[in-house]
Amino acid sequence: MFATRTGRPLDGPNVTTYFQRHLARAGLPRLPFHDLRHSAVSFLAADGVPIAVAQRILGHADARPTRNVYRHVLAEEYARAAEARERRFGDR
């Protein structure tokens, strides 16, 4: 997925260093590079992409870890759930 300008794979520790440097420049806290896999699955699912597709993208043999470990509920999804609850039950 990541390659140098000459097409060679990037060294993992160098990618992590680069990633941490950009987080710091953006004023964000340190984050393990691996956590991007969790973010990718969560954003895909929130946008309606089936878990089976995310599973294949991550290279998981089974959808259960994709769904139960990598998939996290986003704040916007909680907000949509609260709005749906309000529409259904509102002021009664």
TIVO-2410 file (N, C-alpha, C; in nm, 3 decimals):
# residues 92
REC num residu      c1      c2      c3 atome chaine
REC   1      M   0.082  -0.119   0.000     N      A
REC   1      M   0.000   0.000   0.000    CA      A
REC   1      M   0.087   0.125   0.000     C      A
REC   2      F   0.198   0.124   0.070     N      A
REC   2      F   0.288   0.238   0.075    CA      A
REC   2      F   0.417   0.202   0.004     C      A
REC   3      A   0.461   0.291  -0.082     N      A
REC   3      A   0.584   0.263  -0.158    CA      A
REC   3      A   0.666   0.391  -0.171     C      A
REC   4      T   0.796   0.370  -0.194     N      A
REC   4      T   0.884   0.483  -0.220    CA      A
REC   4      T   0.859   0.534  -0.362     C      A
REC   5      R   0.925   0.640  -0.399     N      A
REC   5      R   0.911   0.692  -0.535    CA      A
REC   5      R   0.959   0.592  -0.640     C      A
REC   6      T   1.044   0.500  -0.598     N      A
REC   6      T   1.095   0.400  -0.692    CA      A
REC   6      T   1.013   0.271  -0.688     C      A
REC   7      G   0.906   0.270  -0.607     N      A
REC   7      G   0.818   0.154  -0.603    CA      A
REC   7      G   0.852   0.050  -0.499     C      A
REC   8      R   0.956   0.074  -0.420     N      A
REC   8      R   0.994  -0.022  -0.316    CA      A
REC   8      R   0.906   0.000  -0.192     C      A
REC   9      P   0.880  -0.107  -0.118     N      A
REC   9      P   0.798  -0.091   0.003    CA      A
REC   9      P   0.867   0.000   0.106     C      A
REC  10      L   0.787   0.078   0.175     N      A
REC  10      L   0.840   0.163   0.281    CA      A
REC  10      L   0.872   0.079   0.404     C      A
REC  11      D   0.971   0.120   0.478     N      A
REC  11      D   1.009   0.056   0.602    CA      A
REC  11      D   0.907   0.093   0.710     C      A
REC  12      G   0.851  -0.007   0.779     N      A
REC  12      G   0.748   0.015   0.880    CA      A
REC  12      G   0.782   0.120   0.984     C      A
REC  13      P   0.899   0.112   1.048     N      A
REC  13      P   0.933   0.214   1.148    CA      A
REC  13      P   0.940   0.356   1.088     C      A
REC  14      N   0.984   0.368   0.964     N      A
REC  14      N   0.988   0.500   0.901    CA      A
REC  14      N   0.847   0.554   0.878     C      A
REC  15      V   0.755   0.467   0.841     N      A
REC  15      V   0.615   0.509   0.822    CA      A
REC  15      V   0.558   0.557   0.955     C      A
REC  16      T   0.585   0.483   1.062     N      A
REC  16      T   0.536   0.521   1.194    CA      A
REC  16      T   0.593   0.656   1.237     C      A
REC  17      T   0.722   0.678   1.214     N      A
REC  17      T   0.785   0.805   1.250    CA      A
REC  17      T   0.721   0.920   1.172     C      A
REC  18      Y   0.703   0.901   1.042     N      A
REC  18      Y   0.640   1.001   0.956    CA      A
REC  18      Y   0.498   1.032   1.005     C      A
REC  19      F   0.424   0.928   1.036     N      A
REC  19      F   0.286   0.942   1.084    CA      A
REC  19      F   0.283   1.021   1.214     C      A
REC  20      Q   0.369   0.985   1.310     N      A
REC  20      Q   0.372   1.055   1.439    CA      A
REC  20      Q   0.410   1.202   1.422     C      A
REC  21      R   0.503   1.229   1.333     N      A
REC  21      R   0.545   1.366   1.307    CA      A
REC  21      R   0.427   1.450   1.256     C      A
REC  22      H   0.347   1.392   1.166     N      A
REC  22      H   0.233   1.466   1.111    CA      A
REC  22      H   0.122   1.484   1.215     C      A
REC  23      L   0.103   1.385   1.301     N      A
REC  23      L   0.006   1.403   1.409    CA      A
REC  23      L   0.047   1.519   1.499     C      A
REC  24      A   0.177   1.522   1.535     N      A
REC  24      A   0.227   1.629   1.622    CA      A
REC  24      A   0.210   1.766   1.556     C      A
REC  25      R   0.243   1.776   1.428     N      A
REC  25      R   0.228   1.904   1.357    CA      A
REC  25      R   0.083   1.950   1.353     C      A
REC  26      A  -0.009   1.854   1.352     N      A
REC  26      A  -0.151   1.888   1.349    CA      A
REC  26      A  -0.207   1.912   1.489     C      A
REC  27      G  -0.120   1.898   1.591     N      A
REC  27      G  -0.165   1.918   1.728    CA      A
REC  27      G  -0.247   1.802   1.782     C      A
REC  28      L  -0.230   1.686   1.723     N      A
REC  28      L  -0.306   1.568   1.766    CA      A
REC  28      L  -0.219   1.479   1.853     C      A
REC  29      P  -0.283   1.398   1.938     N      A
REC  29      P  -0.206   1.308   2.024    CA      A
REC  29      P  -0.143   1.194   1.945     C      A
REC  30      R  -0.043   1.131   2.005     N      A
REC  30      R   0.018   1.013   1.943    CA      A
REC  30      R  -0.088   0.905   1.927     C      A
REC  31      L  -0.076   0.829   1.822     N      A
REC  31      L  -0.171   0.724   1.791    CA      A
REC  31      L  -0.097   0.611   1.724     C      A
REC  32      P  -0.117   0.488   1.766     N      A
REC  32      P  -0.051   0.377   1.697    CA      A
REC  32      P  -0.095   0.373   1.550     C      A
REC  33      F  -0.001   0.353   1.462     N      A
REC  33      F  -0.030   0.349   1.320    CA      A
REC  33      F  -0.137   0.244   1.289     C      A
REC  34      H  -0.132   0.132   1.361     N      A
REC  34      H  -0.228   0.023   1.341    CA      A
REC  34      H  -0.372   0.070   1.363     C      A
REC  35      D  -0.392   0.170   1.447     N      A
REC  35      D  -0.527   0.219   1.475    CA      A
REC  35      D  -0.596   0.272   1.350     C      A
REC  36      L  -0.520   0.305   1.247     N      A
REC  36      L  -0.582   0.351   1.123    CA      A
REC  36      L  -0.669   0.242   1.060     C      A
REC  37      R  -0.635   0.117   1.084     N      A
REC  37      R  -0.718   0.006   1.035    CA      A
REC  37      R  -0.855   0.011   1.101     C      A
REC  38      H  -0.859   0.039   1.231     N      A
REC  38      H  -0.986   0.050   1.303    CA      A
REC  38      H  -1.067   0.168   1.247     C      A
REC  39      S  -1.000   0.281   1.226     N      A
REC  39      S  -1.068   0.398   1.173    CA      A
REC  39      S  -1.126   0.369   1.035     C      A
REC  40      A  -1.048   0.302   0.951     N      A
REC  40      A  -1.093   0.273   0.815    CA      A
REC  40      A  -1.220   0.190   0.818     C      A
REC  41      V  -1.223   0.085   0.899     N      A
REC  41      V  -1.343   0.000   0.907    CA      A
REC  41      V  -1.461   0.080   0.961     C      A
REC  42      S  -1.438   0.160   1.064     N      A
REC  42      S  -1.547   0.237   1.123    CA      A
REC  42      S  -1.606   0.337   1.025     C      A
REC  43      F  -1.520   0.408   0.951     N      A
REC  43      F  -1.569   0.504   0.852    CA      A
REC  43      F  -1.641   0.433   0.736     C      A
REC  44      L  -1.586   0.323   0.690     N      A
REC  44      L  -1.651   0.248   0.582    CA      A
REC  44      L  -1.791   0.203   0.625     C      A
REC  45      A  -1.800   0.144   0.744     N      A
REC  45      A  -1.929   0.095   0.793    CA      A
REC  45      A  -2.028   0.210   0.812     C      A
REC  46      A  -1.981   0.321   0.867     N      A
REC  46      A  -2.069   0.437   0.888    CA      A
REC  46      A  -2.122   0.491   0.756     C      A
REC  47      D  -2.045   0.472   0.650     N      A
REC  47      D  -2.087   0.517   0.517    CA      A
REC  47      D  -2.167   0.411   0.443     C      A
REC  48      G  -2.201   0.301   0.511     N      A
REC  48      G  -2.287   0.200   0.451    CA      A
REC  48      G  -2.216   0.088   0.377     C      A
REC  49      V  -2.084   0.084   0.383     N      A
REC  49      V  -2.010  -0.024   0.317    CA      A
REC  49      V  -2.027  -0.150   0.401     C      A
REC  50      P  -2.068  -0.261   0.340     N      A
REC  50      P  -2.088  -0.384   0.416    CA      A
REC  50      P  -1.959  -0.431   0.485     C      A
REC  51      I  -1.976  -0.490   0.603     N      A
REC  51      I  -1.861  -0.540   0.679    CA      A
REC  51      I  -1.782  -0.641   0.596     C      A
REC  52      A  -1.851  -0.720   0.514     N      A
REC  52      A  -1.780  -0.819   0.431    CA      A
REC  52      A  -1.680  -0.753   0.337     C      A
REC  53      V  -1.711  -0.634   0.291     N      A
REC  53      V  -1.618  -0.561   0.203    CA      A
REC  53      V  -1.499  -0.512   0.285     C      A
REC  54      A  -1.527  -0.454   0.402     N      A
REC  54      A  -1.418  -0.408   0.490    CA      A
REC  54      A  -1.330  -0.526   0.531     C      A
REC  55      Q  -1.391  -0.639   0.557     N      A
REC  55      Q  -1.317  -0.760   0.593    CA      A
REC  55      Q  -1.216  -0.795   0.485     C      A
REC  56      R  -1.259  -0.789   0.361     N      A
REC  56      R  -1.171  -0.823   0.250    CA      A
REC  56      R  -1.059  -0.719   0.233     C      A
REC  57      I  -1.094  -0.592   0.253     N      A
REC  57      I  -0.994  -0.486   0.242    CA      A
REC  57      I  -0.884  -0.507   0.347     C      A
REC  58      L  -0.924  -0.543   0.470     N      A
REC  58      L  -0.826  -0.565   0.576    CA      A
REC  58      L  -0.754  -0.698   0.564     C      A
REC  59      G  -0.807  -0.788   0.482     N      A
REC  59      G  -0.744  -0.919   0.464    CA      A
REC  59      G  -0.780  -1.018   0.573     C      A
REC  60      H  -0.891  -0.995   0.643     N      A
REC  60      H  -0.935  -1.088   0.745    CA      A
REC  60      H  -1.002  -1.208   0.679     C      A
REC  61      A  -0.976  -1.326   0.731     N      A
REC  61      A  -1.038  -1.448   0.679    CA      A
REC  61      A  -1.183  -1.460   0.726     C      A
REC  62      D  -1.217  -1.394   0.835     N      A
REC  62      D  -1.350  -1.405   0.896    CA      A
REC  62      D  -1.398  -1.263   0.928     C      A
REC  63      A  -1.525  -1.239   0.910     N      A
REC  63      A  -1.580  -1.104   0.935    CA      A
REC  63      A  -1.596  -1.073   1.083     C      A
REC  64      R  -1.594  -1.175   1.170     N      A
REC  64      R  -1.617  -1.148   1.312    CA      A
REC  64      R  -1.516  -1.051   1.374     C      A
REC  65      P  -1.384  -1.069   1.354     N      A
REC  65      P  -1.293  -0.969   1.413    CA      A
REC  65      P  -1.311  -0.831   1.351     C      A
REC  66      T  -1.344  -0.827   1.223     N      A
REC  66      T  -1.367  -0.698   1.157    CA      A
REC  66      T  -1.483  -0.627   1.224     C      A
REC  67      R  -1.590  -0.700   1.248     N      A
REC  67      R  -1.711  -0.644   1.308    CA      A
REC  67      R  -1.695  -0.621   1.458     C      A
REC  68      N  -1.636  -0.715   1.530     N      A
REC  68      N  -1.636  -0.710   1.676    CA      A
REC  68      N  -1.514  -0.641   1.738     C      A
REC  69      V  -1.405  -0.631   1.664     N      A
REC  69      V  -1.283  -0.571   1.718    CA      A
REC  69      V  -1.250  -0.439   1.648     C      A
REC  70      Y  -1.256  -0.437   1.515     N      A
REC  70      Y  -1.213  -0.320   1.438    CA      A
REC  70      Y  -1.323  -0.216   1.423     C      A
REC  71      R  -1.447  -0.256   1.419     N      A
REC  71      R  -1.558  -0.164   1.396    CA      A
REC  71      R  -1.594  -0.093   1.525     C      A
REC  72      H  -1.587   0.040   1.525     N      A
REC  72      H  -1.626   0.122   1.640    CA      A
REC  72      H  -1.739   0.214   1.596     C      A
REC  73      V  -1.826   0.248   1.688     N      A
REC  73      V  -1.936   0.339   1.659    CA      A
REC  73      V  -1.883   0.481   1.665     C      A
REC  74      L  -1.911   0.559   1.562     N      A
REC  74      L  -1.864   0.697   1.553    CA      A
REC  74      L  -1.960   0.792   1.624     C      A
REC  75      A  -1.909   0.905   1.669     N      A
REC  75      A  -1.992   1.005   1.737    CA      A
REC  75      A  -2.111   1.046   1.650     C      A
REC  76      E  -2.089   1.059   1.519     N      A
REC  76      E  -2.199   1.099   1.430    CA      A
REC  76      E  -2.309   0.993   1.427     C      A
REC  77      E  -2.272   0.866   1.445     N      A
REC  77      E  -2.372   0.759   1.448    CA      A
REC  77      E  -2.455   0.765   1.576     C      A
REC  78      Y  -2.389   0.796   1.689     N      A
REC  78      Y  -2.463   0.815   1.813    CA      A
REC  78      Y  -2.561   0.931   1.798     C      A
REC  79      A  -2.515   1.038   1.732     N      A
REC  79      A  -2.601   1.155   1.712    CA      A
REC  79      A  -2.721   1.119   1.626     C      A
REC  80      R  -2.699   1.042   1.518     N      A
REC  80      R  -2.810   1.000   1.433    CA      A
REC  80      R  -2.908   0.912   1.511     C      A
REC  81      A  -2.855   0.826   1.597     N      A
REC  81      A  -2.942   0.741   1.679    CA      A
REC  81      A  -3.026   0.826   1.774     C      A
REC  82      A  -2.966   0.927   1.834     N      A
REC  82      A  -3.040   1.015   1.925    CA      A
REC  82      A  -3.149   1.091   1.850     C      A
REC  83      E  -3.117   1.136   1.729     N      A
REC  83      E  -3.216   1.207   1.647    CA      A
REC  83      E  -3.331   1.114   1.609     C      A
REC  84      A  -3.300   0.990   1.576     N      A
REC  84      A  -3.405   0.893   1.541    CA      A
REC  84      A  -3.494   0.866   1.661     C      A
REC  85      R  -3.432   0.853   1.778     N      A
REC  85      R  -3.510   0.831   1.900    CA      A
REC  85      R  -3.603   0.950   1.927     C      A
REC  86      E  -3.549   1.070   1.907     N      A
REC  86      E  -3.629   1.192   1.929    CA      A
REC  86      E  -3.746   1.199   1.832     C      A
REC  87      R  -3.720   1.164   1.706     N      A
REC  87      R  -3.830   1.164   1.606    CA      A
REC  87      R  -3.939   1.064   1.644     C      A
REC  88      R  -3.898   0.948   1.691     N      A
REC  88      R  -3.995   0.844   1.722    CA      A
REC  88      R  -4.071   0.872   1.850     C      A
REC  89      F  -4.000   0.915   1.955     N      A
REC  89      F  -4.064   0.927   2.086    CA      A
REC  89      F  -4.085   1.071   2.129     C      A
REC  90      G  -4.004   1.165   2.079     N      A
REC  90      G  -4.018   1.308   2.103    CA      A
REC  90      G  -4.085   1.347   2.233     C      A
REC  91      D  -4.158   1.456   2.229     N      A
REC  91      D  -4.235   1.503   2.347    CA      A
REC  91      D  -4.368   1.434   2.345     C      A
REC  92      R  -4.391   1.353   2.442     N      A
REC  92      R  -4.520   1.282   2.449    CA      A
REC  92      R  -4.594   1.323   2.570     C      A
***
